[in-house]
Amino acid sequence: MILQTANEQINDTLWQIRKMTFYNPGVNKVRQHGETSSNNGKTWITSFDLEYRRKTH
């Protein structure tokens, strides 16, 4: 699943698109990768890269 904002004005000189992509790397895991683009989506910079794991008892 991909969630993405419109090109939003951050300050007087910066416009930015933010994107979060969710991956299913395994049965009990989810990866969440966050990126930003300041050039209308031509290139992306990673903001965060997280992995969630199901808690085992």
mmCIF file as Biopython writes it, N, C-alpha, C and O atoms, coordinates in Angstrom:
data_model
#
loop_
_atom_site.group_PDB
_atom_site.id
_atom_site.type_symbol
_atom_site.label_atom_id
_atom_site.label_alt_id
_atom_site.label_comp_id
_atom_site.label_asym_id
_atom_site.label_entity_id
_atom_site.label_seq_id
_atom_site.pdbx_PDB_ins_code
_atom_site.Cartn_x
_atom_site.Cartn_y
_atom_site.Cartn_z
_atom_site.occupancy
_atom_site.B_iso_or_equiv
_atom_site.auth_seq_id
_atom_site.auth_asym_id
_atom_site.pdbx_PDB_model_num
ATOM 1   N N  . MET A ? 1  ? 0.849  -1.156  0.000  1.0 0.0 1  A 1 
ATOM 2   C CA . MET A ? 1  ? 0.000  0.000   0.000  1.0 0.0 1  A 1 
ATOM 3   C C  . MET A ? 1  ? 0.906  1.234   0.000  1.0 0.0 1  A 1 
ATOM 4   O O  . MET A ? 1  ? 1.921  1.272   0.694  1.0 0.0 1  A 1 
ATOM 5   N N  . ILE A ? 2  ? 0.520  2.247   -0.793 1.0 0.0 2  A 1 
ATOM 6   C CA . ILE A ? 2  ? 1.267  3.500   -0.860 1.0 0.0 2  A 1 
ATOM 7   C C  . ILE A ? 2  ? 0.333  4.648   -0.509 1.0 0.0 2  A 1 
ATOM 8   O O  . ILE A ? 2  ? -0.744 4.783   -1.089 1.0 0.0 2  A 1 
ATOM 9   N N  . LEU A ? 3  ? 0.753  5.473   0.445  1.0 0.0 3  A 1 
ATOM 10  C CA . LEU A ? 3  ? 0.042  6.696   0.813  1.0 0.0 3  A 1 
ATOM 11  C C  . LEU A ? 3  ? 0.933  7.870   0.447  1.0 0.0 3  A 1 
ATOM 12  O O  . LEU A ? 3  ? 2.110  7.895   0.807  1.0 0.0 3  A 1 
ATOM 13  N N  . GLN A ? 4  ? 0.378  8.846   -0.270 1.0 0.0 4  A 1 
ATOM 14  C CA . GLN A ? 4  ? 1.184  9.960   -0.746 1.0 0.0 4  A 1 
ATOM 15  C C  . GLN A ? 4  ? 0.403  11.262  -0.645 1.0 0.0 4  A 1 
ATOM 16  O O  . GLN A ? 4  ? -0.788 11.312  -0.955 1.0 0.0 4  A 1 
ATOM 17  N N  . THR A ? 5  ? 1.094  12.327  -0.203 1.0 0.0 5  A 1 
ATOM 18  C CA . THR A ? 5  ? 0.467  13.641  -0.129 1.0 0.0 5  A 1 
ATOM 19  C C  . THR A ? 5  ? 0.579  14.347  -1.477 1.0 0.0 5  A 1 
ATOM 20  O O  . THR A ? 5  ? 1.310  13.908  -2.365 1.0 0.0 5  A 1 
ATOM 21  N N  . ALA A ? 6  ? -0.146 15.425  -1.612 1.0 0.0 6  A 1 
ATOM 22  C CA . ALA A ? 6  ? 0.043  16.327  -2.748 1.0 0.0 6  A 1 
ATOM 23  C C  . ALA A ? 6  ? 1.340  17.096  -2.518 1.0 0.0 6  A 1 
ATOM 24  O O  . ALA A ? 6  ? 1.939  16.999  -1.447 1.0 0.0 6  A 1 
ATOM 25  N N  . ASN A ? 7  ? 1.768  17.850  -3.505 1.0 0.0 7  A 1 
ATOM 26  C CA . ASN A ? 7  ? 2.949  18.693  -3.362 1.0 0.0 7  A 1 
ATOM 27  C C  . ASN A ? 7  ? 2.561  19.867  -2.463 1.0 0.0 7  A 1 
ATOM 28  O O  . ASN A ? 7  ? 1.849  20.774  -2.893 1.0 0.0 7  A 1 
ATOM 29  N N  . GLU A ? 8  ? 3.031  19.846  -1.213 1.0 0.0 8  A 1 
ATOM 30  C CA . GLU A ? 8  ? 2.618  20.826  -0.206 1.0 0.0 8  A 1 
ATOM 31  C C  . GLU A ? 8  ? 3.732  21.818  0.092  1.0 0.0 8  A 1 
ATOM 32  O O  . GLU A ? 8  ? 4.910  21.464  0.078  1.0 0.0 8  A 1 
ATOM 33  N N  . GLN A ? 9  ? 3.353  23.057  0.361  1.0 0.0 9  A 1 
ATOM 34  C CA . GLN A ? 9  ? 4.327  24.085  0.708  1.0 0.0 9  A 1 
ATOM 35  C C  . GLN A ? 9  ? 4.715  23.941  2.173  1.0 0.0 9  A 1 
ATOM 36  O O  . GLN A ? 9  ? 3.865  24.033  3.059  1.0 0.0 9  A 1 
ATOM 37  N N  . ILE A ? 10 ? 6.000  23.716  2.424  1.0 0.0 10 A 1 
ATOM 38  C CA . ILE A ? 10 ? 6.527  23.522  3.777  1.0 0.0 10 A 1 
ATOM 39  C C  . ILE A ? 10 ? 6.916  24.868  4.395  1.0 0.0 10 A 1 
ATOM 40  O O  . ILE A ? 10 ? 6.631  25.123  5.565  1.0 0.0 10 A 1 
ATOM 41  N N  . ASN A ? 11 ? 7.565  25.724  3.610  1.0 0.0 11 A 1 
ATOM 42  C CA . ASN A ? 11 ? 7.925  27.071  4.051  1.0 0.0 11 A 1 
ATOM 43  C C  . ASN A ? 11 ? 7.959  27.979  2.818  1.0 0.0 11 A 1 
ATOM 44  O O  . ASN A ? 11 ? 7.426  27.607  1.773  1.0 0.0 11 A 1 
ATOM 45  N N  . ASP A ? 12 ? 8.569  29.150  2.916  1.0 0.0 12 A 1 
ATOM 46  C CA . ASP A ? 12 ? 8.570  30.111  1.804  1.0 0.0 12 A 1 
ATOM 47  C C  . ASP A ? 12 ? 9.243  29.580  0.538  1.0 0.0 12 A 1 
ATOM 48  O O  . ASP A ? 12 ? 8.888  29.986  -0.568 1.0 0.0 12 A 1 
ATOM 49  N N  . THR A ? 13 ? 10.206 28.682  0.692  1.0 0.0 13 A 1 
ATOM 50  C CA . THR A ? 13 ? 10.980 28.225  -0.472 1.0 0.0 13 A 1 
ATOM 51  C C  . THR A ? 13 ? 10.881 26.729  -0.749 1.0 0.0 13 A 1 
ATOM 52  O O  . THR A ? 13 ? 11.372 26.272  -1.782 1.0 0.0 13 A 1 
ATOM 53  N N  . LEU A ? 14 ? 10.265 25.955  0.137  1.0 0.0 14 A 1 
ATOM 54  C CA . LEU A ? 14 ? 10.273 24.500  -0.011 1.0 0.0 14 A 1 
ATOM 55  C C  . LEU A ? 14 ? 8.872  23.928  -0.234 1.0 0.0 14 A 1 
ATOM 56  O O  . LEU A ? 14 ? 7.951  24.163  0.548  1.0 0.0 14 A 1 
ATOM 57  N N  . TRP A ? 15 ? 8.746  23.181  -1.309 1.0 0.0 15 A 1 
ATOM 58  C CA . TRP A ? 15 ? 7.552  22.386  -1.589 1.0 0.0 15 A 1 
ATOM 59  C C  . TRP A ? 15 ? 7.973  20.931  -1.489 1.0 0.0 15 A 1 
ATOM 60  O O  . TRP A ? 15 ? 9.083  20.579  -1.889 1.0 0.0 15 A 1 
ATOM 61  N N  . GLN A ? 16 ? 7.098  20.078  -0.960 1.0 0.0 16 A 1 
ATOM 62  C CA . GLN A ? 16 ? 7.507  18.701  -0.705 1.0 0.0 16 A 1 
ATOM 63  C C  . GLN A ? 16 ? 6.338  17.734  -0.846 1.0 0.0 16 A 1 
ATOM 64  O O  . GLN A ? 16 ? 5.204  18.041  -0.477 1.0 0.0 16 A 1 
ATOM 65  N N  . ILE A ? 17 ? 6.644  16.558  -1.389 1.0 0.0 17 A 1 
ATOM 66  C CA . ILE A ? 17 ? 5.706  15.441  -1.431 1.0 0.0 17 A 1 
ATOM 67  C C  . ILE A ? 17 ? 6.200  14.427  -0.401 1.0 0.0 17 A 1 
ATOM 68  O O  . ILE A ? 17 ? 7.397  14.154  -0.316 1.0 0.0 17 A 1 
ATOM 69  N N  . ARG A ? 18 ? 5.281  13.878  0.373  1.0 0.0 18 A 1 
ATOM 70  C CA . ARG A ? 18 ? 5.636  12.844  1.350  1.0 0.0 18 A 1 
ATOM 71  C C  . ARG A ? 18 ? 4.941  11.550  0.956  1.0 0.0 18 A 1 
ATOM 72  O O  . ARG A ? 18 ? 3.787  11.547  0.526  1.0 0.0 18 A 1 
ATOM 73  N N  . LYS A ? 19 ? 5.673  10.448  1.113  1.0 0.0 19 A 1 
ATOM 74  C CA . LYS A ? 19 ? 5.136  9.152   0.703  1.0 0.0 19 A 1 
ATOM 75  C C  . LYS A ? 19 ? 5.485  8.088   1.737  1.0 0.0 19 A 1 
ATOM 76  O O  . LYS A ? 19 ? 6.610  8.041   2.234  1.0 0.0 19 A 1 
ATOM 77  N N  . MET A ? 20 ? 4.516  7.236   2.056  1.0 0.0 20 A 1 
ATOM 78  C CA . MET A ? 20 ? 4.754  6.074   2.910  1.0 0.0 20 A 1 
ATOM 79  C C  . MET A ? 20 ? 4.344  4.834   2.121  1.0 0.0 20 A 1 
ATOM 80  O O  . MET A ? 20 ? 3.239  4.762   1.583  1.0 0.0 20 A 1 
ATOM 81  N N  . THR A ? 21 ? 5.247  3.866   2.061  1.0 0.0 21 A 1 
ATOM 82  C CA . THR A ? 21 ? 4.977  2.609   1.376  1.0 0.0 21 A 1 
ATOM 83  C C  . THR A ? 21 ? 5.040  1.491   2.403  1.0 0.0 21 A 1 
ATOM 84  O O  . THR A ? 21 ? 5.987  1.407   3.185  1.0 0.0 21 A 1 
ATOM 85  N N  . PHE A ? 22 ? 4.027  0.633   2.396  1.0 0.0 22 A 1 
ATOM 86  C CA . PHE A ? 22 ? 3.958  -0.509  3.304  1.0 0.0 22 A 1 
ATOM 87  C C  . PHE A ? 22 ? 4.195  -1.785  2.506  1.0 0.0 22 A 1 
ATOM 88  O O  . PHE A ? 22 ? 3.592  -1.986  1.452  1.0 0.0 22 A 1 
ATOM 89  N N  . TYR A ? 23 ? 5.070  -2.643  3.012  1.0 0.0 23 A 1 
ATOM 90  C CA . TYR A ? 23 ? 5.415  -3.907  2.366  1.0 0.0 23 A 1 
ATOM 91  C C  . TYR A ? 23 ? 5.057  -5.058  3.305  1.0 0.0 23 A 1 
ATOM 92  O O  . TYR A ? 23 ? 4.972  -4.878  4.520  1.0 0.0 23 A 1 
ATOM 93  N N  . ASN A ? 24 ? 4.852  -6.224  2.734  1.0 0.0 24 A 1 
ATOM 94  C CA . ASN A ? 24 ? 4.574  -7.436  3.501  1.0 0.0 24 A 1 
ATOM 95  C C  . ASN A ? 24 ? 5.731  -8.413  3.273  1.0 0.0 24 A 1 
ATOM 96  O O  . ASN A ? 24 ? 5.634  -9.286  2.410  1.0 0.0 24 A 1 
ATOM 97  N N  . PRO A ? 25 ? 6.837  -8.278  4.043  1.0 0.0 25 A 1 
ATOM 98  C CA . PRO A ? 25 ? 7.999  -9.133  3.809  1.0 0.0 25 A 1 
ATOM 99  C C  . PRO A ? 25 ? 7.874  -10.543 4.392  1.0 0.0 25 A 1 
ATOM 100 O O  . PRO A ? 25 ? 8.724  -11.395 4.133  1.0 0.0 25 A 1 
ATOM 101 N N  . GLY A ? 26 ? 6.839  -10.793 5.162  1.0 0.0 26 A 1 
ATOM 102 C CA . GLY A ? 26 ? 6.678  -12.118 5.759  1.0 0.0 26 A 1 
ATOM 103 C C  . GLY A ? 26 ? 5.363  -12.229 6.500  1.0 0.0 26 A 1 
ATOM 104 O O  . GLY A ? 26 ? 4.610  -11.260 6.598  1.0 0.0 26 A 1 
ATOM 105 N N  . VAL A ? 27 ? 5.094  -13.395 7.012  1.0 0.0 27 A 1 
ATOM 106 C CA . VAL A ? 27 ? 3.818  -13.678 7.657  1.0 0.0 27 A 1 
ATOM 107 C C  . VAL A ? 27 ? 3.561  -12.765 8.854  1.0 0.0 27 A 1 
ATOM 108 O O  . VAL A ? 27 ? 2.437  -12.296 9.037  1.0 0.0 27 A 1 
ATOM 109 N N  . ASN A ? 28 ? 4.566  -12.510 9.656  1.0 0.0 28 A 1 
ATOM 110 C CA . ASN A ? 28 ? 4.382  -11.744 10.889 1.0 0.0 28 A 1 
ATOM 111 C C  . ASN A ? 28 ? 5.134  -10.419 10.895 1.0 0.0 28 A 1 
ATOM 112 O O  . ASN A ? 28 ? 5.508  -9.919  11.956 1.0 0.0 28 A 1 
ATOM 113 N N  . LYS A ? 29 ? 5.357  -9.847  9.704  1.0 0.0 29 A 1 
ATOM 114 C CA . LYS A ? 29 ? 6.116  -8.603  9.613  1.0 0.0 29 A 1 
ATOM 115 C C  . LYS A ? 29 ? 5.439  -7.634  8.654  1.0 0.0 29 A 1 
ATOM 116 O O  . LYS A ? 29 ? 4.742  -8.034  7.721  1.0 0.0 29 A 1 
ATOM 117 N N  . VAL A ? 30 ? 5.665  -6.334  8.911  1.0 0.0 30 A 1 
ATOM 118 C CA . VAL A ? 30 ? 5.266  -5.267  7.994  1.0 0.0 30 A 1 
ATOM 119 C C  . VAL A ? 30 ? 6.405  -4.265  7.951  1.0 0.0 30 A 1 
ATOM 120 O O  . VAL A ? 30 ? 6.956  -3.898  8.989  1.0 0.0 30 A 1 
ATOM 121 N N  . ARG A ? 31 ? 6.760  -3.822  6.747  1.0 0.0 31 A 1 
ATOM 122 C CA . ARG A ? 31 ? 7.790  -2.788  6.586  1.0 0.0 31 A 1 
ATOM 123 C C  . ARG A ? 31 ? 7.097  -1.486  6.190  1.0 0.0 31 A 1 
ATOM 124 O O  . ARG A ? 31 ? 6.227  -1.479  5.319  1.0 0.0 31 A 1 
ATOM 125 N N  . GLN A ? 32 ? 7.487  -0.383  6.835  1.0 0.0 32 A 1 
ATOM 126 C CA . GLN A ? 32 ? 6.963  0.944   6.532  1.0 0.0 32 A 1 
ATOM 127 C C  . GLN A ? 32 ? 8.130  1.829   6.116  1.0 0.0 32 A 1 
ATOM 128 O O  . GLN A ? 32 ? 9.032  2.089   6.913  1.0 0.0 32 A 1 
ATOM 129 N N  . HIS A ? 33 ? 8.114  2.291   4.873  1.0 0.0 33 A 1 
ATOM 130 C CA . HIS A ? 33 ? 9.212  3.089   4.322  1.0 0.0 33 A 1 
ATOM 131 C C  . HIS A ? 33 ? 8.688  4.483   4.002  1.0 0.0 33 A 1 
ATOM 132 O O  . HIS A ? 33 ? 7.787  4.626   3.174  1.0 0.0 33 A 1 
ATOM 133 N N  . GLY A ? 34 ? 9.235  5.513   4.643  1.0 0.0 34 A 1 
ATOM 134 C CA . GLY A ? 34 ? 8.827  6.893   4.428  1.0 0.0 34 A 1 
ATOM 135 C C  . GLY A ? 34 ? 9.846  7.647   3.595  1.0 0.0 34 A 1 
ATOM 136 O O  . GLY A ? 34 ? 11.052 7.532   3.813  1.0 0.0 34 A 1 
ATOM 137 N N  . GLU A ? 35 ? 9.344  8.429   2.628  1.0 0.0 35 A 1 
ATOM 138 C CA . GLU A ? 35 ? 10.221 9.182   1.741  1.0 0.0 35 A 1 
ATOM 139 C C  . GLU A ? 35 ? 9.664  10.582  1.512  1.0 0.0 35 A 1 
ATOM 140 O O  . GLU A ? 35 ? 8.468  10.826  1.676  1.0 0.0 35 A 1 
ATOM 141 N N  . THR A ? 36 ? 10.562 11.502  1.129  1.0 0.0 36 A 1 
ATOM 142 C CA . THR A ? 36 ? 10.151 12.845  0.735  1.0 0.0 36 A 1 
ATOM 143 C C  . THR A ? 36 ? 10.805 13.200  -0.591 1.0 0.0 36 A 1 
ATOM 144 O O  . THR A ? 36 ? 11.889 12.717  -0.917 1.0 0.0 36 A 1 
ATOM 145 N N  . SER A ? 37 ? 10.119 14.062  -1.354 1.0 0.0 37 A 1 
ATOM 146 C CA . SER A ? 37 ? 10.656 14.561  -2.613 1.0 0.0 37 A 1 
ATOM 147 C C  . SER A ? 37 ? 10.449 16.063  -2.663 1.0 0.0 37 A 1 
ATOM 148 O O  . SER A ? 37 ? 9.354  16.558  -2.396 1.0 0.0 37 A 1 
ATOM 149 N N  . SER A ? 38 ? 11.503 16.784  -3.004 1.0 0.0 38 A 1 
ATOM 150 C CA . SER A ? 38 ? 11.435 18.238  -3.129 1.0 0.0 38 A 1 
ATOM 151 C C  . SER A ? 38 ? 11.499 18.682  -4.590 1.0 0.0 38 A 1 
ATOM 152 O O  . SER A ? 38 ? 11.587 19.876  -4.878 1.0 0.0 38 A 1 
ATOM 153 N N  . ASN A ? 39 ? 11.455 17.706  -5.519 1.0 0.0 39 A 1 
ATOM 154 C CA . ASN A ? 39 ? 11.499 18.052  -6.941 1.0 0.0 39 A 1 
ATOM 155 C C  . ASN A ? 39 ? 10.351 17.386  -7.706 1.0 0.0 39 A 1 
ATOM 156 O O  . ASN A ? 39 ? 10.526 16.873  -8.811 1.0 0.0 39 A 1 
ATOM 157 N N  . ASN A ? 40 ? 9.180  17.413  -7.080 1.0 0.0 40 A 1 
ATOM 158 C CA . ASN A ? 40 ? 7.943  16.929  -7.688 1.0 0.0 40 A 1 
ATOM 159 C C  . ASN A ? 40 ? 7.988  15.445  -8.046 1.0 0.0 40 A 1 
ATOM 160 O O  . ASN A ? 40 ? 7.400  15.024  -9.042 1.0 0.0 40 A 1 
ATOM 161 N N  . GLY A ? 41 ? 8.687  14.656  -7.231 1.0 0.0 41 A 1 
ATOM 162 C CA . GLY A ? 41 ? 8.693  13.202  -7.400 1.0 0.0 41 A 1 
ATOM 163 C C  . GLY A ? 41 ? 9.762  12.648  -8.323 1.0 0.0 41 A 1 
ATOM 164 O O  . GLY A ? 41 ? 9.756  11.452  -8.617 1.0 0.0 41 A 1 
ATOM 165 N N  . LYS A ? 42 ? 10.672 13.478  -8.785 1.0 0.0 42 A 1 
ATOM 166 C CA . LYS A ? 42 ? 11.741 12.979  -9.662 1.0 0.0 42 A 1 
ATOM 167 C C  . LYS A ? 42 ? 12.730 12.119  -8.884 1.0 0.0 42 A 1 
ATOM 168 O O  . LYS A ? 42 ? 13.168 11.074  -9.366 1.0 0.0 42 A 1 
ATOM 169 N N  . THR A ? 43 ? 13.080 12.563  -7.676 1.0 0.0 43 A 1 
ATOM 170 C CA . THR A ? 43 ? 13.964 11.788  -6.797 1.0 0.0 43 A 1 
ATOM 171 C C  . THR A ? 43 ? 13.369 11.785  -5.394 1.0 0.0 43 A 1 
ATOM 172 O O  . THR A ? 43 ? 12.612 12.681  -5.021 1.0 0.0 43 A 1 
ATOM 173 N N  . TRP A ? 44 ? 13.727 10.760  -4.627 1.0 0.0 44 A 1 
ATOM 174 C CA . TRP A ? 44 ? 13.175 10.577  -3.284 1.0 0.0 44 A 1 
ATOM 175 C C  . TRP A ? 44 ? 14.297 10.380  -2.285 1.0 0.0 44 A 1 
ATOM 176 O O  . TRP A ? 44 ? 15.329 9.789   -2.603 1.0 0.0 44 A 1 
ATOM 177 N N  . ILE A ? 45 ? 14.088 10.888  -1.054 1.0 0.0 45 A 1 
ATOM 178 C CA . ILE A ? 45 ? 15.027 10.720  0.054  1.0 0.0 45 A 1 
ATOM 179 C C  . ILE A ? 45 ? 14.302 9.975   1.170  1.0 0.0 45 A 1 
ATOM 180 O O  . ILE A ? 45 ? 13.192 10.347  1.550  1.0 0.0 45 A 1 
ATOM 181 N N  . THR A ? 46 ? 14.926 8.933   1.690  1.0 0.0 46 A 1 
ATOM 182 C CA . THR A ? 46 ? 14.333 8.155   2.782  1.0 0.0 46 A 1 
ATOM 183 C C  . THR A ? 46 ? 14.301 8.973   4.067  1.0 0.0 46 A 1 
ATOM 184 O O  . THR A ? 46 ? 15.315 9.523   4.497  1.0 0.0 46 A 1 
ATOM 185 N N  . SER A ? 47 ? 13.114 9.045   4.672  1.0 0.0 47 A 1 
ATOM 186 C CA . SER A ? 47 ? 12.946 9.704   5.968  1.0 0.0 47 A 1 
ATOM 187 C C  . SER A ? 47 ? 13.032 8.699   7.101  1.0 0.0 47 A 1 
ATOM 188 O O  . SER A ? 47 ? 13.618 8.974   8.149  1.0 0.0 47 A 1 
ATOM 189 N N  . PHE A ? 48 ? 12.442 7.529   6.881  1.0 0.0 48 A 1 
ATOM 190 C CA . PHE A ? 48 ? 12.492 6.455   7.863  1.0 0.0 48 A 1 
ATOM 191 C C  . PHE A ? 48 ? 12.247 5.134   7.155  1.0 0.0 48 A 1 
ATOM 192 O O  . PHE A ? 48 ? 11.657 5.091   6.076  1.0 0.0 48 A 1 
ATOM 193 N N  . ASP A ? 49 ? 12.711 4.053   7.780  1.0 0.0 49 A 1 
ATOM 194 C CA . ASP A ? 49 ? 12.524 2.702   7.257  1.0 0.0 49 A 1 
ATOM 195 C C  . ASP A ? 49 ? 12.331 1.794   8.470  1.0 0.0 49 A 1 
ATOM 196 O O  . ASP A ? 49 ? 13.294 1.445   9.153  1.0 0.0 49 A 1 
ATOM 197 N N  . LEU A ? 50 ? 11.092 1.419   8.729  1.0 0.0 50 A 1 
ATOM 198 C CA . LEU A ? 50 ? 10.739 0.690   9.949  1.0 0.0 50 A 1 
ATOM 199 C C  . LEU A ? 50 ? 10.251 -0.714  9.635  1.0 0.0 50 A 1 
ATOM 200 O O  . LEU A ? 50 ? 9.700  -0.968  8.564  1.0 0.0 50 A 1 
ATOM 201 N N  . GLU A ? 51 ? 10.459 -1.619  10.578 1.0 0.0 51 A 1 
ATOM 202 C CA . GLU A ? 51 ? 9.897  -2.970  10.461 1.0 0.0 51 A 1 
ATOM 203 C C  . GLU A ? 51 ? 9.136  -3.283  11.744 1.0 0.0 51 A 1 
ATOM 204 O O  . GLU A ? 51 ? 9.659  -3.144  12.850 1.0 0.0 51 A 1 
ATOM 205 N N  . TYR A ? 52 ? 7.902  -3.705  11.570 1.0 0.0 52 A 1 
ATOM 206 C CA . TYR A ? 52 ? 7.050  -4.102  12.703 1.0 0.0 52 A 1 
ATOM 207 C C  . TYR A ? 52 ? 6.953  -5.618  12.691 1.0 0.0 52 A 1 
ATOM 208 O O  . TYR A ? 52 ? 6.781  -6.233  11.639 1.0 0.0 52 A 1 
ATOM 209 N N  . ARG A ? 53 ? 7.065  -6.215  13.874 1.0 0.0 53 A 1 
ATOM 210 C CA . ARG A ? 53 ? 6.963  -7.671  14.009 1.0 0.0 53 A 1 
ATOM 211 C C  . ARG A ? 53 ? 5.897  -8.017  15.022 1.0 0.0 53 A 1 
ATOM 212 O O  . ARG A ? 53 ? 5.762  -7.369  16.060 1.0 0.0 53 A 1 
ATOM 213 N N  . ARG A ? 54 ? 5.139  -9.057  14.699 1.0 0.0 54 A 1 
ATOM 214 C CA . ARG A ? 54 ? 4.122  -9.532  15.625 1.0 0.0 54 A 1 
ATOM 215 C C  . ARG A ? 54 ? 4.784  -10.037 16.895 1.0 0.0 54 A 1 
ATOM 216 O O  . ARG A ? 54 ? 5.760  -10.786 16.842 1.0 0.0 54 A 1 
ATOM 217 N N  . LYS A ? 55 ? 4.248  -9.623  18.040 1.0 0.0 55 A 1 
ATOM 218 C CA . LYS A ? 55 ? 4.784  -10.052 19.326 1.0 0.0 55 A 1 
ATOM 219 C C  . LYS A ? 55 ? 4.430  -11.525 19.549 1.0 0.0 55 A 1 
ATOM 220 O O  . LYS A ? 55 ? 3.287  -11.948 19.370 1.0 0.0 55 A 1 
ATOM 221 N N  . THR A ? 56 ? 5.445  -12.283 19.943 1.0 0.0 56 A 1 
ATOM 222 C CA . THR A ? 56 ? 5.201  -13.693 20.257 1.0 0.0 56 A 1 
ATOM 223 C C  . THR A ? 56 ? 5.082  -13.857 21.761 1.0 0.0 56 A 1 
ATOM 224 O O  . THR A ? 56 ? 5.727  -13.140 22.526 1.0 0.0 56 A 1 
ATOM 225 N N  . HIS A ? 57 ? 4.278  -14.777 22.169 1.0 0.0 57 A 1 
ATOM 226 C CA . HIS A ? 57 ? 4.050  -14.977 23.612 1.0 0.0 57 A 1 
ATOM 227 C C  . HIS A ? 57 ? 4.927  -16.056 24.167 1.0 0.0 57 A 1 
ATOM 228 O O  . HIS A ? 57 ? 4.863  -16.350 25.361 1.0 0.0 57 A 1 
#
